[in-house]
Structures are given as C-alpha cells and as structure tokens.
Amino acid sequence: MTASRLFQAATSAGIAAIAGVALICGVQVVFFNADVARVEAAAASAVPDPATRTQWIATEAAPALSPRDAAAMLAQWQTTPGVGGTARTMIAARGAGSSQPERLLEITRALSVAPTAGAQWLAFADVTLRLGYGTEHALRAYDMATLTARREGDQMLARALLVLREWERMPEETRRAGMAGLGEVGRSFGKAGVEAVRGAVAANTVEARKEIADALAPKLGGDKAFQKAVGL
C-alpha cells in the first residue's frame, strides 16, 4: 500500500471517527489495565528466557494475542481520558520492534481510531521518510502533528528532532517552525533533551550544522551555552 493511500486512509477514517468518539471514564480504567496485562503477558510469552518473562497467572499460560490484535487492543484506548497517554506510549514503544512497513500500517490503524494523536502523525512522517516515500506525505503528516499537538512540550521537542535529522530535506518554513519549538522547549528537558538534540545535530554535514546554528540562535535569546552543549 502506498504512502498516499495510507495517508488518505488515516485522514478519511479519522474524520469519520471524530464524530463517533465518546469520552470514557471511571470503571474503564480497570478494563484498560486488564488489556495492558494481556498485551504484556502475550509479549512476555514470546521471550525464550524465563528470567525475563512477566508472570501472567501461575496456573495458566498467557492468552494467545497476535501483534495486530495487541495493537488494536491498545489503539482503542488512545482517546480515553486518564489512560490515553499510556496507550499511545505503549504503541510507540511496540513499534520499535516492528519493520518500518508494519509500523506504518500500525500507525495508520491507530490514527483511524485517534485522529488527533499528534505523536502518531509525527511517527507517520518519520516512518514515511525512512521508507523513502519522499517528503510530500511526510510534510502533510508533520503539519497534522503540529495542528493536533501544537503546545505539548514533548511533541514540540520531537518535531524539532525530526527536523534536525532530516534537515536537508525540510523546506524553510518547516525548519523555522522546528527551531522555534526547539528554542522554546529544548532547555526544559535537561540532560536527556540536550543529548537527543546533540545526536540529531551530529548526523548532519558541517554546512548543515552551520545552517542549523544560524536558524536556532535567534530563538534562544542569546543562550550560547545551549548551542555549545548540542554541538553547534
């Protein structure tokens, strides 16, 4: 399936889903925890070393749960107040072990359930670029990520990191937006944030690093220490 069809599937299904999403609260937290236990137990059952397994129930085996079923189980909780953030974090973590095409399909399914999940739109942009589908759909997904998580600090940093990693493929407007976000929140994440930014910066050419430094400097209000810390 092409990136275009996946993007259309995510957006069209998402628009339809918006009208039907209802807020779920209270007792559903209990059901969410039960689903998490099933996902973790099924994942643990695939680990050959018993010492690393998460115990399910001592008298019974972990229930069979395919990766697709696990993704769908977690995706249904993404919009639920109180547990949605945890569900989205788990989905993102699970994606680390998937192939990029499988990851893109997982993201598309997740967006059909939670079309306002900014982290998933950003993941769509990232994976699309990694797969070499070009920048058109990636940039559209990046814009959706910005629209749906404009002021969330962790997502502002994540968007900036993607811009830094893909600097030479990003248009000027996207570069400016990424550096504006980095200038605003980059120093709020302490050592972990500095290391993440430094790693993304280091992947660029000397010329690109100079461009990044010039673009970021005005957003930092003269804070040369941060620039130096991230290798600029």
N, C-alpha and C positions, 0 to 999 in steps of 0.2 A: 504494500500500500504506500503511495507516495506521500510526501510531507504535505502537499496541498490537500489531499483527501483527508489525511489525519487532522489537519488544522480545521478543515470545514466540518469534520465530524465532531471535533471538540467544541467548536463555536456554535454549530446548529443545535447539537444535543444540549449544550449548555444553556442556550436561550430558552429551549423548551423546558429545561429543568428548573430555571429560575422561578417560573410561575407555580411550580408544584412543590417547592421545598418548604417544609414546615419545621418550625423550631421544636426540638425535642429536649426534654429536661428531666430532672428528678430521677425516677427509677431507672431510666435508660442508661445511666452511668454504670449501673450494676451489670446490665447486658453488655455494655461496651467492654468492661473488664473481663467478662466471660469470653467474649470474642478474642480479645488480646491473648488470653490464656491459651485458647485453641491455636492461634497463629504461632505463638512462641513454642508451644508443645510440638506442633507439627514440624516446625523448623528444627527443633532440637532432635527430633526422631531421625533426622537425616544425617546427624553428626555421628561418625563412627566411634569416637572416643567417649565412653560412658561418663568419664570425669567432667566433660564439658556440657553434658546434657542438662536441660532444665527438667526437673521431675514433674511429671503430669499427675497421674494418680498411681500410687504404688501397685495397685491390683489390676490396672488395665493399661493397655497400650494407648499412645496418643492417637487421636482420631485422624483418619486419612484426610488430608487437605492439600489440594494441588496449589501451586504458586498462583494460578489465576484465581482460584477460589479465595485464597488468602488476601490477594489484592482487592478483590471485590468486597470481601468482608470488611476490610479496613476502610475502603473508599466510601462506604455508606455512612460512616461516622464523621466525615470531614466537615460537615456543616453543623454538627451538633455542639451547642454551647457547652463549654467545660471540658470537652474531650476532643474536639475537632483538631486542635493544635497537636495533640499527642498522636492522633491518627495520621495527620499529614507528615509528621516527623518520622513515624514508623514506615510509611510508604516510601519516603525519600531514602531512608536507610536500607530498606529491602532492595531498592533499585540499584544499589552499589554492586550487588552480586549478579545482576542481570546483564545480558548482552544489550548493546545500545538499541537495536531494533525492538527487542522485547520491552525495554524500558520505555521507548516511545509509545508503544501500544498501551502500556500500563498508565502512562501519563494521560493519554487520550481518554481512556476509560475513567480515570479519576476526574478529569475536567468535565466529563459528561454528567458527573454526579455533583461536583462542586465547581461551577464555572467561575466563581470569584476567588479561587485559591491562587493567590499571586505566586506562591512558591512553585506550584505546578506549571504555571505559564512560563516561569523563568527556566524551569527544568526542560520544558518543551523547546525553548530557544537554545539552551545549551546542547541538548542531545541532537537537535537538528543540525547545528553547526558541526558537531563531532562526526556526524554521518556524511557530511559533505553535501548536504542538500542546498547549499547556498544560503544567502542572507535574507532573502525576501520574507520567508515564513518565520525565520528566527526573529527578525526585527518586529514583525507583527506580534509575535508572542511576547517579545520583550516589552512592547508597548502595552499589551494586556496586563503583564506583570506589574508594570508601573501604575496602570489605572486601578488595579484591584488591591494593591498593597503599597500605595504611594508613600505613606508616612510610617510604615513599620520598619524600625531601625535595622533589624537583621536582614530584611529583604532589600533595604537600601544598600547595605554593605554587599550583599550577594550580587545585586545588579552591577555594582561597581567592579566587583571581582571579575564578572563575566566580560565587562567592557575592557578591563585591563588584559585579560587573557586573549581576547580577540581584537585587540586594539586596531590592527591594520585593516581589519575587515569592517570596522564600525564606521558609520557616517559621522560627520562632525557634530550633528545635533545630539546623537546618542552618546558620543564621547563627552560632550559638555554636561549632559544630564547625569552621566555616571560619575564624573568628577565632582559635580555639585553635591551629589549624595555622599560621596566619599569624604569630601571636605566637612560635611555636616556631622556625620556619624562615625567616621573611621577611628577617631581617637576615643570613642566611647567603649570600645571592645577590648581595651588593654593589650596585653602582650599577644593574645591569640589573634586579635584583629591585625596587629602590626605584622605578625608572621605570615598571615594569609595574604595580606597586600604585598608584602615583600616577595613572596613566592610568585604571585601573579605578575608583578613587575619584572622579575628576573627572567621570565620567559620571553621577553621582548628584545628586539635588537637595540643597539646603542642609540640609533636615531629615534626609534620609537620611544625609548625611555626619556629622551630629551623632550619629545612632544608631550609625553605624559606629565613630566615635571612642569612644563610651561602651562599646561592646562589646569593642573592641580593647584599650583602656587597661589593664584588669586582667590581660591576657595578656602584656603587655610588661614587667611588673615595674617600672613607673615610668620606662621609657625614652621620655621625651617627645621626644627628638631624632628618633627614627624616625617617630613620629606627625607631627611637623612636616615631615619630609622627604617624606612621602607625601601631604601636603596636608590633614591632619586637625588 
